[in-house]
Amino acid sequence: MSEKNLKKSVLQKSFKIKVPYSLMQKNMDIEFENLSKSLKVPGFRPGKVPISFVKNKYFKEVINRISEKLIQEEGNKTFEKNNYRLAVQPKVKLLSDLKENADLEAEFSFEILPVFELNDFSKISLNKYVSSITEEDVDNVIKKLHNDNKVFKKAPAERHAKKNDRLIISYQGFVDKEQFEGGTAENQIIDLGNNSYLPEFEKNLIGKKINDKFELEIVFPKNYHAENLREKKAIFKININEISIPTLLKDDQELATKMGVKTTEELRTKITNELKRYSEELSFAIIKNQIIKNIVSSYNFDLPPTLVLREQEIIKKTINPSTNPSAEKKKKELEDKILKDAENKVKIGIVLSEIGIKHKINVTSQEIETELARICMQYPGKEKEIVEFYKNNPAQMNSLKSPIFENKVIKLIAEKAAVKEEKISSDELNSKIASIEKELTPKK
């Protein structure tokens, strides 16, 4: 076997392998002999099929199978000898013809993971924000639960719509006398005051009655999410189909019963525990963000080009085509940002993986089951379907491992880092999370 690096890049490598035909023939002869014993051919007794017959009939199939096996074996020897850690699956190019008395030659092209030293975790400075749950926090949740669990009753025909009412409407939107995408709906539910529609749209629904039909002219704001509608004048033809009046639950005890607990004290305890868990999750998210930033800024090594390219494609798929800039300069800025984000994601993944390997971090089946249970809780009544979906899709089940593994590595780093703890209010904690989310949201 001969080996030669043909690429100039540090991480892009290749080598050639050569297998003498004598070795191929030895392996093929064993295969032919096995076939002669197992084949059932009319005119021959079982196990007595002549080798010459087998060679003539199955030569091409056997040489293909043996070649693939020997190429893989020889390639693996080279990978092990050079301690290559593959970043992606290698590409194999056959350099010789598969025929009798011809040596086997092939070329492996591949990318390896970079070699680098892990930083000292104890030198990483982190700020941990801890929030205490107050009675006011619990009161606010109870207030929200009352609002979320209000009952709507149909209003009498003569009643005018007011703020907090629930309307069912149908409408058609026109720009330049043409209907536009997303501008038409039948029996659409609108809760007045939730600000789910343009302010001017909701404002003009107040005061209307059941069966009212009217036209409304509005101008879309210049920051409207659909770029093609920004600052355009639109005419909406609207029908008021139904108006419902909200009625709150009579007291906290009724709310407690509706939430599946016996007393208001149990309800408050349940809310407190949920707020504590949520607060801990937010605190961890802030710690994680600091660690990720540290990884991006403190490590510098070559990245496998194929991994970066794959990540670029993933990021591009998340970008709304309607928000893609048309100007050449903006297009270049977007491409540069996508490349930078892709490089950072690949770097983060490589560093976290290296830490996990060094510290023997694994994901247990119990942890995967716990994560699956957490997902099921988000879809009440569909637990069985979700479990079956993951159980029947190994790739999806495997995808649950990555975030679990990542968080275990992040916790390991946080445990060894220099952490400064600071107590803040729930509002301040939520504000910090909002800032992080704004920072991570792509700018349009």
C-alpha positions as CSV (number, residue, x, y, z in Angstrom):
1,M,0.0,0.0,0.0
2,S,1.3,3.5,-0.9
3,E,0.1,6.7,0.8
4,K,0.5,10.2,-0.3
5,N,-1.2,13.4,0.9
6,L,-2.4,15.2,-2.2
7,K,-4.1,18.3,-0.7
8,K,-2.5,21.4,0.6
9,S,-5.1,22.2,3.3
10,V,-4.2,21.1,6.8
11,L,-7.6,19.3,7.3
12,Q,-8.2,18.1,3.8
13,K,-6.2,14.9,3.2
14,S,-6.0,12.0,0.8
15,F,-4.0,8.8,0.3
16,K,-3.9,5.9,-2.1
17,I,-4.1,2.3,-1.4
18,K,-2.9,-0.6,-3.5
19,V,-4.0,-4.2,-3.0
20,P,-2.1,-6.9,-5.0
21,Y,-4.4,-9.2,-7.1
22,S,-2.9,-12.2,-5.3
23,L,-4.6,-11.0,-2.1
24,M,-7.8,-10.3,-3.9
25,Q,-7.7,-13.8,-5.5
26,K,-7.2,-15.5,-2.2
27,N,-10.3,-13.8,-0.8
28,M,-12.3,-14.4,-3.9
29,D,-11.4,-18.1,-3.9
30,I,-12.8,-18.4,-0.4
31,E,-16.0,-16.7,-1.5
32,F,-16.3,-18.9,-4.6
33,E,-15.8,-22.0,-2.4
34,N,-18.5,-20.9,0.1
35,L,-20.9,-20.2,-2.8
36,S,-20.3,-23.6,-4.3
37,K,-21.4,-25.2,-1.1
38,S,-24.5,-23.0,-0.5
39,L,-25.9,-22.5,-4.0
40,K,-28.8,-24.6,-5.3
41,V,-28.4,-25.0,-9.0
42,P,-30.6,-27.3,-11.2
43,G,-28.5,-30.3,-12.4
44,F,-26.1,-30.3,-9.5
45,R,-26.3,-31.9,-6.1
46,P,-26.4,-29.5,-3.1
47,G,-22.9,-28.5,-2.1
48,K,-21.4,-30.0,-5.2
49,V,-21.6,-27.0,-7.7
50,P,-18.3,-26.9,-9.6
51,I,-16.0,-23.9,-8.7
52,S,-15.5,-23.2,-12.4
53,F,-19.3,-22.8,-12.8
54,V,-19.4,-20.4,-9.8
55,K,-16.5,-18.3,-11.1
56,N,-18.0,-17.9,-14.6
57,K,-21.5,-17.0,-13.2
58,Y,-20.6,-14.9,-10.2
59,F,-17.1,-13.4,-10.9
60,K,-18.4,-9.8,-11.3
61,E,-20.5,-9.9,-8.2
62,V,-17.7,-11.5,-6.1
63,I,-14.9,-9.2,-7.3
64,N,-17.1,-6.1,-6.5
65,R,-17.9,-7.3,-3.0
66,I,-14.3,-8.4,-2.2
67,S,-12.9,-5.1,-3.6
68,E,-15.2,-3.1,-1.4
69,K,-14.2,-5.1,1.6
70,L,-10.4,-4.9,1.0
71,I,-10.6,-1.2,0.2
72,Q,-12.3,-0.5,3.5
73,E,-9.9,-2.7,5.4
74,E,-6.8,-1.1,3.9
75,G,-8.3,2.4,4.4
76,N,-9.0,1.7,8.1
77,K,-5.4,0.6,8.6
78,T,-4.2,3.9,7.3
79,F,-6.7,5.9,9.4
80,E,-5.6,4.0,12.5
81,K,-1.9,4.2,11.7
82,N,-2.0,8.0,11.3
83,N,-4.6,8.6,14.1
84,Y,-6.8,10.4,11.7
85,R,-10.1,11.5,13.3
86,L,-12.6,11.9,10.4
87,A,-14.8,15.0,10.3
88,V,-17.0,13.5,7.5
89,Q,-17.4,10.2,5.7
90,P,-14.4,9.7,3.3
91,K,-14.9,9.7,-0.4
92,V,-13.4,6.7,-2.2
93,K,-12.4,6.8,-5.9
94,L,-11.5,3.6,-7.7
95,L,-8.3,4.0,-9.7
96,S,-8.1,0.6,-11.4
97,D,-10.4,-1.6,-13.4
98,L,-12.0,-4.5,-11.6
99,K,-10.8,-7.4,-13.7
100,E,-8.8,-10.6,-13.5
101,N,-5.0,-10.3,-12.7
102,A,-5.3,-6.5,-12.1
103,D,-4.1,-5.0,-8.8
104,L,-6.7,-3.0,-6.9
105,E,-6.0,0.7,-6.5
106,A,-8.2,3.4,-4.9
107,E,-7.9,6.9,-3.5
108,F,-9.4,8.1,-0.2
109,S,-10.2,11.8,0.1
110,F,-11.4,13.1,3.4
111,E,-11.3,15.8,6.1
112,I,-10.0,15.4,9.6
113,L,-10.9,17.1,12.8
114,P,-8.4,19.7,14.0
115,V,-6.0,19.0,16.9
116,F,-6.0,21.6,19.6
117,E,-5.5,22.1,23.3
118,L,-8.5,22.6,25.6
119,N,-8.5,25.8,27.7
120,D,-8.3,25.8,31.5
121,F,-12.0,26.0,32.6
122,S,-11.0,27.5,35.9
123,K,-9.9,30.7,34.1
124,I,-13.4,31.3,32.6
125,S,-15.3,34.0,34.5
126,L,-19.1,33.6,34.5
127,N,-21.9,35.6,36.0
128,K,-24.8,33.5,37.5
129,Y,-28.0,35.3,38.0
130,V,-30.4,33.9,40.6
131,S,-34.0,35.0,41.0
132,S,-36.1,34.5,44.1
133,I,-39.7,33.8,43.6
134,T,-41.9,36.3,45.4
135,E,-45.6,36.3,46.3
136,E,-46.1,39.0,43.7
137,D,-44.7,36.6,41.0
138,V,-47.2,34.0,42.0
139,D,-50.0,36.5,42.1
140,N,-49.1,37.6,38.5
141,V,-49.3,34.0,37.3
142,I,-52.6,33.4,39.0
143,K,-53.9,36.6,37.3
144,K,-52.7,35.3,33.9
145,L,-54.3,31.9,34.5
146,H,-57.6,33.6,35.3
147,N,-57.3,35.5,32.0
148,D,-56.3,32.4,30.1
149,N,-59.2,30.3,31.5
150,K,-62.0,32.8,31.0
151,V,-65.2,31.5,29.4
152,F,-66.7,33.2,26.4
153,K,-70.5,33.5,26.1
154,K,-72.2,34.7,22.9
155,A,-73.3,38.3,23.1
156,P,-76.8,39.4,22.2
157,A,-77.3,40.7,18.6
158,E,-77.6,44.3,19.7
159,R,-74.4,44.5,21.7
160,H,-71.5,46.4,20.4
161,A,-68.0,44.9,20.5
162,K,-65.7,46.0,23.3
163,K,-62.1,45.5,24.3
164,N,-61.4,41.9,25.5
165,D,-64.3,40.5,23.5
166,R,-63.7,37.6,21.2
167,L,-64.9,38.1,17.6
168,I,-65.3,35.7,14.8
169,I,-64.9,37.5,11.5
170,S,-64.4,36.9,7.8
171,Y,-62.4,39.3,5.6
172,Q,-60.9,39.8,2.2
173,G,-57.9,42.1,1.7
174,F,-57.1,44.0,-1.5
175,V,-54.0,45.9,-2.7
176,D,-54.5,47.8,-6.0
177,K,-57.8,45.9,-6.3
178,E,-56.1,42.6,-6.2
179,Q,-56.3,40.1,-3.4
180,F,-53.0,39.4,-1.7
181,E,-51.5,36.3,0.0
182,G,-52.5,36.1,3.7
183,G,-55.1,38.8,3.3
184,T,-58.2,36.6,3.3
185,A,-59.7,34.5,6.1
186,E,-63.0,32.8,7.0
187,N,-64.3,32.6,10.6
188,Q,-61.1,34.0,12.0
189,I,-61.0,34.4,15.8
190,I,-59.7,37.7,17.2
191,D,-59.5,38.6,20.9
192,L,-59.7,42.4,21.0
193,G,-56.8,43.8,23.0
194,N,-54.4,41.0,22.3
195,N,-52.7,43.1,19.6
196,S,-52.4,40.1,17.3
197,Y,-53.5,42.2,14.4
198,L,-52.5,45.7,13.2
199,P,-53.7,48.3,15.8
200,E,-55.7,50.1,13.2
201,F,-57.5,46.9,12.2
202,E,-58.5,46.0,15.8
203,K,-59.4,49.6,16.6
204,N,-62.1,49.6,13.8
205,L,-63.6,46.3,15.1
206,I,-64.6,47.9,18.4
207,G,-68.1,49.2,18.4
208,K,-69.3,46.9,15.6
209,K,-72.3,44.5,16.0
210,I,-73.0,40.9,14.8
211,N,-73.7,40.8,11.0
212,D,-72.1,44.2,10.4
213,K,-70.4,44.4,7.0
214,F,-68.0,47.2,6.3
215,E,-64.9,48.2,4.4
216,L,-61.7,49.3,6.1
217,E,-58.8,51.2,4.5
218,I,-55.4,50.8,6.2
219,V,-51.7,51.5,5.3
220,F,-49.2,48.7,6.2
221,P,-46.3,50.0,8.4
222,K,-42.9,50.4,6.8
223,N,-41.6,47.6,9.2
224,Y,-44.3,45.1,8.3
225,H,-43.1,41.5,8.2
226,A,-44.1,41.0,4.6
227,E,-41.7,43.2,2.6
228,N,-44.0,43.3,-0.5
229,L,-46.8,45.0,1.6
230,R,-44.7,47.6,3.4
231,E,-46.3,51.1,3.2
232,K,-49.0,49.8,0.8
233,K,-52.6,50.9,1.0
234,A,-55.0,48.0,1.5
235,I,-58.8,47.7,1.5
236,F,-60.4,45.1,3.7
237,K,-64.0,43.9,3.3
238,I,-65.0,42.6,6.8
239,N,-68.0,40.6,8.1
240,I,-68.7,40.3,11.8
241,N,-70.0,36.8,12.3
242,E,-70.0,36.4,16.1
243,I,-69.2,38.4,19.3
244,S,-68.5,36.6,22.6
245,I,-68.2,38.2,26.0
246,P,-65.5,37.0,28.4
247,T,-66.4,35.8,31.9
248,L,-63.7,35.1,34.5
249,L,-63.7,32.2,36.9
250,K,-65.4,33.4,40.2
251,D,-62.4,32.9,42.4
252,D,-59.0,31.2,43.0
253,Q,-60.6,28.0,44.3
254,E,-62.5,27.5,41.1
255,L,-59.2,28.1,39.2
256,A,-57.4,25.6,41.5
257,T,-60.0,22.9,40.7
258,K,-59.7,23.7,37.0
259,M,-55.9,23.3,37.2
260,G,-56.3,19.9,38.8
261,V,-55.4,20.7,42.5
262,K,-57.6,20.6,45.6
263,T,-56.8,23.9,47.3
264,T,-55.5,27.4,46.6
265,E,-52.5,26.7,48.7
266,E,-51.7,23.7,46.5
267,L,-52.1,25.8,43.5
268,R,-49.7,28.5,44.8
269,T,-47.2,25.8,45.7
270,K,-47.4,24.3,42.3
271,I,-46.9,27.7,40.6
272,T,-44.0,28.5,42.9
273,N,-42.2,25.2,42.0
274,E,-42.8,25.8,38.3
275,L,-41.5,29.3,38.6
276,K,-38.4,28.1,40.4
277,R,-37.8,25.5,37.7
278,Y,-38.3,28.1,35.0
279,S,-36.0,30.5,36.8
280,E,-33.3,27.9,37.0
281,E,-33.7,27.2,33.2
282,L,-33.3,30.9,32.4
283,S,-30.3,31.2,34.7
284,F,-28.7,28.2,33.0
285,A,-29.5,29.7,29.6
286,I,-27.6,32.9,30.5
287,I,-24.6,30.8,31.8
288,K,-24.7,28.8,28.5
289,N,-24.7,31.9,26.4
290,Q,-21.6,33.2,28.2
291,I,-19.7,29.9,27.8
292,I,-20.6,29.7,24.0
293,K,-19.3,33.2,23.6
294,N,-16.1,32.3,25.4
295,I,-15.6,29.3,23.1
296,V,-16.1,31.4,20.0
297,S,-13.6,34.1,21.1
298,S,-10.9,32.0,22.8
299,Y,-10.4,29.1,20.3
300,N,-8.7,29.5,16.9
301,F,-8.2,26.6,14.7
302,D,-8.9,25.4,11.1
303,L,-12.4,24.1,10.5
304,P,-13.4,21.2,8.2
305,P,-14.7,22.9,5.0
306,T,-17.5,20.4,4.5
307,L,-18.9,20.8,8.0
308,V,-18.9,24.6,7.5
309,L,-20.6,24.3,4.1
310,R,-23.3,22.0,5.6
311,E,-24.0,24.5,8.4
312,Q,-24.2,27.3,5.8
313,E,-26.9,25.4,4.0
314,I,-28.8,24.8,7.2
315,I,-28.7,28.5,8.1
316,K,-29.9,29.5,4.6
317,K,-32.9,27.3,4.9
318,T,-34.0,29.2,8.1
319,I,-33.9,32.6,6.3
320,N,-37.2,33.8,4.9
321,P,-36.7,34.3,1.1
322,S,-38.9,37.4,1.2
323,T,-36.4,39.1,3.5
324,N,-33.3,38.3,1.4
325,P,-31.7,41.6,0.5
326,S,-31.6,42.4,-3.2
327,A,-28.9,45.0,-3.2
328,E,-25.5,43.5,-4.0
329,K,-23.8,45.1,-0.9
330,K,-26.5,43.8,1.5
331,K,-26.4,40.4,-0.2
332,K,-22.6,40.2,0.4
333,E,-23.1,41.3,4.0
334,L,-25.7,38.5,4.5
335,E,-23.5,35.9,2.9
336,D,-20.5,37.0,5.1
337,K,-22.7,36.7,8.2
338,I,-24.0,33.3,7.3
339,L,-20.4,32.1,6.8
340,K,-19.3,33.6,10.1
341,D,-22.3,32.0,12.0
342,A,-21.6,28.7,10.3
343,E,-18.0,28.7,11.3
344,N,-18.9,29.6,14.9
345,K,-21.4,26.7,15.1
346,V,-18.9,24.2,13.7
347,K,-16.2,25.5,16.1
348,I,-18.6,25.3,19.1
349,G,-19.6,21.7,18.1
350,I,-16.0,20.6,17.8
351,V,-14.9,22.1,21.1
352,L,-17.9,20.7,23.1
353,S,-17.4,17.3,21.5
354,E,-13.7,17.3,22.4
355,I,-14.5,18.2,26.0
356,G,-17.2,15.5,26.1
357,I,-14.7,12.8,24.8
358,K,-12.0,13.9,27.2
359,H,-14.3,13.8,30.2
360,K,-16.1,10.7,29.1
361,I,-19.5,12.4,29.0
362,N,-22.3,10.1,27.6
363,V,-26.0,10.3,27.2
364,T,-27.9,7.5,28.9
365,S,-31.2,5.9,27.6
366,Q,-32.9,7.2,30.8
367,E,-31.9,10.8,29.9
368,I,-33.4,10.3,26.4
369,E,-36.6,8.9,27.9
370,T,-36.8,11.9,30.2
371,E,-36.4,14.3,27.3
372,L,-39.0,12.5,25.3
373,A,-41.4,12.7,28.3
374,R,-40.8,16.4,28.5
375,I,-41.7,16.8,24.8
376,C,-44.8,14.8,25.3
377,M,-45.9,17.1,28.1
378,Q,-46.1,19.9,25.5
379,Y,-48.7,18.1,23.5
380,P,-51.4,16.8,25.9
381,G,-53.5,14.0,24.4
382,K,-50.9,13.1,21.7
383,E,-48.3,11.4,23.9
384,K,-48.7,8.0,22.4
385,E,-48.3,9.3,18.8
386,I,-45.2,11.3,19.7
387,V,-43.6,8.3,21.4
388,E,-44.4,6.1,18.5
389,F,-43.0,8.7,16.0
390,Y,-39.6,8.8,17.8
391,K,-39.5,5.0,18.4
392,N,-40.1,4.4,14.7
393,N,-37.6,7.0,13.6
394,P,-34.1,6.2,14.9
395,A,-32.7,9.4,13.4
396,Q,-35.2,11.5,15.2
397,M,-34.6,9.6,18.5
398,N,-30.9,10.1,18.0
399,S,-31.4,13.9,17.5
400,L,-32.6,14.1,21.1
401,K,-29.0,13.2,22.2
402,S,-27.3,16.3,20.9
403,P,-28.9,19.0,23.2
404,I,-28.6,16.6,26.2
405,F,-24.9,16.0,25.5
406,E,-24.4,19.7,24.9
407,N,-26.0,20.8,28.2
408,K,-24.0,18.2,30.1
409,V,-20.8,19.6,28.7
410,I,-21.9,23.1,29.5
411,K,-22.7,22.2,33.1
412,L,-19.3,20.5,33.4
413,I,-17.6,23.8,32.3
414,A,-19.8,25.9,34.6
415,E,-18.9,23.7,37.6
416,K,-15.1,24.2,37.0
417,A,-15.3,27.9,36.0
418,A,-15.0,31.0,38.3
419,V,-18.7,31.8,38.9
420,K,-19.9,35.1,40.5
421,E,-23.5,34.8,41.8
422,E,-25.8,37.7,41.7
423,K,-29.4,37.9,43.0
424,I,-31.9,39.7,40.7
425,S,-35.7,39.9,40.3
426,S,-37.7,37.8,38.0
427,D,-38.3,40.8,35.7
428,E,-34.6,41.4,35.5
429,L,-33.9,37.8,34.7
430,N,-36.5,37.8,31.9
431,S,-35.1,41.0,30.6
432,K,-31.6,39.5,30.3
433,I,-33.0,36.5,28.4
434,A,-34.9,38.9,26.1
435,S,-31.6,40.7,25.4
436,I,-29.9,37.4,24.5
437,E,-32.8,36.4,22.2
438,K,-32.7,39.8,20.5
439,E,-29.0,39.4,20.0
440,L,-29.4,35.9,18.5
441,T,-32.3,36.9,16.2
442,P,-31.2,37.5,12.6
443,K,-31.5,41.2,11.6
444,K,-33.8,41.8,8.7
